Amino acid sequence: MIPFSPPRIDDRTLQAVEEALRSGWITTGPRTKEFEKRLAAYCGVPKVIALNSWTNACELVLRWFGVGPGDEVILPAYTYCATANIVMHVGAKPILVDILDDFTMDPAALRKAMTPNTKCILPVDIGGLPCDMAAIMRVAEEARARFRAANSEQRALGRPLVLSDAAHSFGARYQGKAIGSQADITGFSFHAVKNLTTAEGGALAFNLPESFDVEALYKLFNTMSLHGQSKDALAKTQPGAWRYDVALPGWKCNMTDLQAAIGLVELERFDSETTPRRKEICERYSLAFQSDARFDLPLFKDDDRESCYHLYMLRITKATEAQRDAIITAIARREVSVNVHFIPLPLLSFYKGQGYGMKDHPNTYRHYSRAGPPACCRLPSCPVDLDQTCRTGGRGVSPSGEVNARCCPANTPPFSWGRGHRCIGGP
Ligand SMILES: Cc1ncc(COP(=O)(O)O)c(C=O)c1O
């Protein structure tokens, strides 16, 4: 089986983790601090804090900015549930907007959704392709005049906060710069399937206006991530420095040195090995699919943006949702893990139950599911054996003849792929 996105765990990873274990520092310590410094240098920002997930890191941001009941946070309908869940956690209302054909937030839809209650904009770099951050920052700036600041942080910014969901896009570039230095704050995920992994993990890159004291902000987020304690374990080991205080009832979401040890190894080989390899895999897929009208290829690069090649978001033209699912099953039978990223939020029980619907997000649904418009399926773009992936994936997805989907449900209607290709429904 070609797995979905296995992590790379080799001797370098094992040695780095073993060294961390043997050092005695297995919670937040020198490796985490070093990882943060290197991430900040990579992203071109003054400060990065490493935490235990994107979810907890970005929830801290909403809490810090004072986002809560009565406030609105605008995000795309097409994203992973974490983007909306953190808004629910703080008691604010997620406002969903539609996407463009490249899966990123539509700035025009964002502008229409802005109200005086908008406290935060949460664009998502789906699949690793950056959003049009210049357009999104313009919309945030336009909101200054009617922004209702409710605390000192909101007064200092004077407009809605732009918190970028860059869970997929570490290493991507926007206008020649690494992702991290475009939004006010950028949240990364280092979950096991991400391009840069620490097993689980996340980080925040701070890029707020100069009126914010970034050193103080870094300290505050550290405190918030450790129950509001004024000192972390490392600081308390300094001679005579055992005394601490609790300034606020904080949370617990610090990164450990075991995670940072993996991250340091991964960061060191990110530009030289990881990204070139993912790019090579994505380009190989595109070469196989590009001259075939049955497929709509993902965008990886344009004048302003270059993806970090996290997902290969292939859309199958003219397939219904059921046919798309049958194709995925057929590919799985051929031992390739394929997935759909993502089921739009209004189609998930919880958000449906909150009254969200798909009718306001036609492009989101079009790209997720349907005939005529393309259906989306994600191919593995992890550094597995490339030839095996293309050979096996090729048999399932881009056959030179008929796609024999014997695993299609019995009631799946026959599906013509055009140019003589047919998917035969039924067992
Ligand atoms: C778009 C998006 N945002 C946020 C997250 C949450 O990241 P984490 O698992 O690090 O909390 C994910 C996770 O896959 C994601 O895909």
The ligand as an ORCA input file, in Angstrom:
! r2SCAN-3c Opt
* xyz 0 1
  C      -6.370     23.765      7.184
  C      -6.018     23.243      8.546
  N      -6.068     24.090      9.589
  C      -5.755     23.677     10.834
  C      -5.379     22.372     11.079
  C      -5.089     21.954     12.503
  O      -3.744     21.660     12.703
  P      -3.282     20.877     14.032
  O      -3.596     19.440     13.819
  O      -1.804     21.138     14.131
  O      -4.013     21.467     15.167
  C      -5.288     21.474     10.031
  C      -4.868     20.091     10.289
  O      -4.676     19.293      9.437
  C      -5.633     21.908      8.727
  O      -5.601     21.069      7.699
*
